[in-house]
Amino acid sequence: MRCSRSRSVRICASLAILPRASRWLRLPCLVLVALAGVGCVRNCYEIEMRPQAGQLHRELTGWRRVEHVDEAVPFTPLSGKEQQHLREVYGKAPTQATDGKTVVAGSFAGRLPRDVGGDGRFVCWNTSLGSASFYLERFRGRDDLLAEMEDRFTLIDQGVDLLKDWVAAAKAPDADVEPVLLFLNAQARRDLKNILLHAWSLLAGPEPDEKTEAELLARIAQYLLERHYLSEEDVPHYARAIHQRDADAMLRLAVAGLDRKLAASRSKPLVQLLPPLATSEAFERSFEEFVGSTAQYVAWRDETLAAGKNANEVKPADYLATRLARVSPFHQAMHDRLTVRLRLPQPPYAGNGTWEEPDCLAWSMSMELPSEPVQSPLPPVAFAGWTEPDEDAQTTRFGRVVFSGDTLARYVVWQKSLTPQEAGEWETFLDTLRPTDNVVARVRQFRFTGEPETMPDGKTHLSAQPAEWLEKTLNRT
C-alpha cells in the first residue's frame, strides 16, 4: 500500500473551496485527512528467517522513513524507545549498520520475539523418517473480532443515543417526535450496524484493493435502496450535490429519504417537527451546540487537553470526527511496512507467502500503527509448513522416499501423538521393515500393546493412518 499523502492533499484542496457553512459536509473529509496524515511517517522492517538445528534464526532490520508528495527523506534509525524494546525481546542490544539501519538477531524455538508486535510460533518435530516444521505469526492488529465489533457497536449505540437526545431537545414546541425516536432506536440503529458488518466482511483482508472498495459502495447503495432510504431518482441529485459541494441539497435529500421511511407513522414532515433541519447551517449550529453541552463531550475535551492538544483541536466537530474515525472499518492511511523472508531449501508444502526462486518464501504487508486504534478487521498473518525427509532411513525400510511434503507432516503429527511406550514399540517395528516386505500389509497388521485384534464399530487401529498413507504413496506410478 503506497503512502496516501497525495490523497490527503486532494482532500485538503477540496476543503479549501467548500463554503463556510458546510462544516458537516467537510466532516467526513476531515476524518480522511486525519487518517491520511500530514507526511506518512512510518517504520520499515525486514525480517529474515532461516531454520537451523531445530530453531528459527531471525534477523530484524528496521529504519524510519518519512514520505512526502515530491520527495522521500532519507531514512533514519529507529527511535530510542523502539531500540530498547528490541533489546528486551531479543535479550541483546541491537547494532547500527553502516547505513544507519537498526539490526538485531537471535535464534528461537516455540514462541517468537514480539519485535514488531503480534504473536508467533515456530516448532520443528523430528522423527526417524524425517522432520516437519511449522511457522505461524500474526503481525500487530487484534484478532478478537468480537471485541472489536462490540466496541464499534457501542460507539454506534452512543451516536444514536446522542442523536435521539438532540431530537428531543431540538423539536418544535408541542411536536410529536415519538415516531422519530422509535425509528432511531430500532431500525436506524440496526441498519447502521448492518452497514458496518457489510464493510467488515469485504475489508477483512490486510490491504483491500479499489475493486473491493467499489463493491462495498455498491452493497451499501443496494442496502439503502432496498430499505427506501434512497431511490433511483435520488442518485443523480446526490451526485450533483456532491460535485457542487452543496450541503443544503444533500441535507434536503437525506431528510426526504427519512420522510419516506416515516411517512406512515409521523403526523408532519420532518422539517416541521425539527426546524433545524431546514438548512445545513442551522442543523450544524444546533447539533454542535447540543454536543458541546453533553457530559461525554466535556469529559473527552478535558482528557484531550490534558494529553497536550490545543483548544482548536477539541471542538464538538473534532469530538464527532474522532468517533466516526473509530467506527470506520477502513485501514489506517499511515502505516508501517514489513517484508518477511523465510529461507528454505525447497518450496513449502503449505504457506500463504510468495515463493521466490531459488530459496525464499516472502511476504510483504502493511501493519497498522501500534499507537492508533485498530481499523483493519483482520490483522496480517504469515504461515508456512515444510518437511525434510530422512532419505536414508526411508530407503532402508521402503526402498524409496514415501513420506514427504504434507504426507510426512501428517505422519510426524501422528507420531508425536504416541505415548513414550507406543513410540518405542513403533520404532522397534519400523526397524524390522525392508523393501522386500509387503509393507502396507505389515503395517496394517501391527498392533500396539493392549490393542484388540478387531476394533469396535466406528473405530480404527492406531496404525491404520500410516498404512493408508503408505498405500497411497506406494501405489502411485
Rosetta blueprint (number, residue, H / E / L):
1 M L
2 R L
3 C L
4 S L
5 R H
6 S H
7 R H
8 S H
9 V H
10 R H
11 I H
12 C H
13 A H
14 S H
15 L H
16 A H
17 I L
18 L L
19 P L
20 R L
21 A L
22 S L
23 R H
24 W H
25 L H
26 R H
27 L H
28 P H
29 C H
30 L H
31 V H
32 L H
33 V H
34 A H
35 L H
36 A H
37 G L
38 V L
39 G L
40 C L
41 V E
42 R E
43 N E
44 C E
45 Y E
46 E E
47 I E
48 E E
49 M E
50 R E
51 P E
52 Q E
53 A L
54 G L
55 Q E
56 L E
57 H E
58 R E
59 E E
60 L E
61 T E
62 G E
63 W E
64 R E
65 R E
66 V E
67 E E
68 H L
69 V L
70 D L
71 E L
72 A E
73 V E
74 P E
75 F E
76 T E
77 P L
78 L L
79 S L
80 G H
81 K H
82 E H
83 Q H
84 Q H
85 H H
86 L H
87 R H
88 E H
89 V H
90 Y H
91 G L
92 K L
93 A L
94 P L
95 T E
96 Q E
97 A L
98 T L
99 D L
100 G L
101 K L
102 T E
103 V E
104 V E
105 A E
106 G E
107 S E
108 F E
109 A L
110 G E
111 R E
112 L L
113 P L
114 R L
115 D L
116 V L
117 G L
118 G E
119 D E
120 G E
121 R E
122 F E
123 V E
124 C E
125 W E
126 N E
127 T E
128 S L
129 L L
130 G E
131 S E
132 A E
133 S E
134 F E
135 Y E
136 L E
137 E E
138 R E
139 F E
140 R L
141 G L
142 R L
143 D L
144 D L
145 L H
146 L H
147 A H
148 E H
149 M H
150 E H
151 D H
152 R H
153 F H
154 T H
155 L H
156 I H
157 D H
158 Q H
159 G H
160 V H
161 D H
162 L H
163 L H
164 K H
165 D H
166 W H
167 V H
168 A H
169 A H
170 A H
171 K L
172 A L
173 P L
174 D L
175 A L
176 D L
177 V L
178 E H
179 P H
180 V H
181 L H
182 L H
183 F H
184 L H
185 N H
186 A H
187 Q H
188 A H
189 R H
190 R H
191 D H
192 L H
193 K H
194 N H
195 I H
196 L H
197 L H
198 H H
199 A H
200 W H
201 S H
202 L H
203 L L
204 A L
205 G L
206 P L
207 E L
208 P L
209 D L
210 E H
211 K H
212 T H
213 E H
214 A H
215 E H
216 L H
217 L H
218 A H
219 R H
220 I H
221 A H
222 Q H
223 Y H
224 L H
225 L H
226 E H
227 R L
228 H L
229 Y L
230 L L
231 S L
232 E L
233 E L
234 D H
235 V H
236 P H
237 H H
238 Y H
239 A H
240 R H
241 A H
242 I H
243 H H
244 Q L
245 R L
246 D L
247 A H
248 D H
249 A H
250 M H
251 L H
252 R H
253 L H
254 A H
255 V H
256 A H
257 G H
258 L H
259 D H
260 R H
261 K H
262 L H
263 A L
264 A L
265 S L
266 R L
267 S L
268 K L
269 P L
270 L H
271 V H
272 Q H
273 L H
274 L L
275 P H
276 P H
277 L H
278 A H
279 T L
280 S H
281 E H
282 A H
283 F H
284 E H
285 R H
286 S H
287 F H
288 E H
289 E H
290 F H
291 V H
292 G H
293 S L
294 T L
295 A H
296 Q H
297 Y H
298 V H
299 A H
300 W H
301 R H
302 D H
303 E H
304 T H
305 L H
306 A H
307 A L
308 G L
309 K L
310 N L
311 A H
312 N H
313 E H
314 V L
315 K L
316 P H
317 A H
318 D H
319 Y H
320 L H
321 A H
322 T H
323 R H
324 L H
325 A H
326 R H
327 V H
328 S L
329 P L
330 F L
331 H L
332 Q L
333 A L
334 M L
335 H E
336 D E
337 R E
338 L E
339 T E
340 V E
341 R E
342 L E
343 R E
344 L L
345 P L
346 Q L
347 P L
348 P L
349 Y L
350 A E
351 G E
352 N L
353 G L
354 T E
355 W E
356 E E
357 E L
358 P L
359 D L
360 C E
361 L E
362 A E
363 W E
364 S E
365 M E
366 S E
367 M E
368 E E
369 L L
370 P L
371 S L
372 E L
373 P L
374 V L
375 Q L
376 S L
377 P L
378 L L
379 P L
380 P L
381 V E
382 A E
383 F E
384 A E
385 G E
386 W E
387 T E
388 E E
389 P E
390 D L
391 E H
392 D H
393 A H
394 Q H
395 T H
396 T H
397 R H
398 F H
399 G L
400 R L
401 V L
402 V L
403 F L
404 S L
405 G H
406 D H
407 T H
408 L H
409 A H
410 R H
411 Y H
412 V H
413 V H
414 W H
415 Q H
416 K H
417 S L
418 L L
419 T L
420 P H
421 Q H
422 E H
423 A H
424 G H
425 E H
426 W H
427 E H
428 T H
429 F H
430 L H
431 D L
432 T L
433 L L
434 R L
435 P L
436 T L
437 D L
438 N L
439 V H
440 V H
441 A H
442 R H
443 V H
444 R H
445 Q H
446 F L
447 R L
448 F L
449 T L
450 G L
451 E L
452 P L
453 E L
454 T L
455 M L
456 P L
457 D L
458 G L
459 K L
460 T L
461 H L
462 L L
463 S L
464 A H
465 Q H
466 P H
467 A H
468 E H
469 W H
470 L H
471 E H
472 K H
473 T H
474 L H
475 N L
476 R L
477 T L
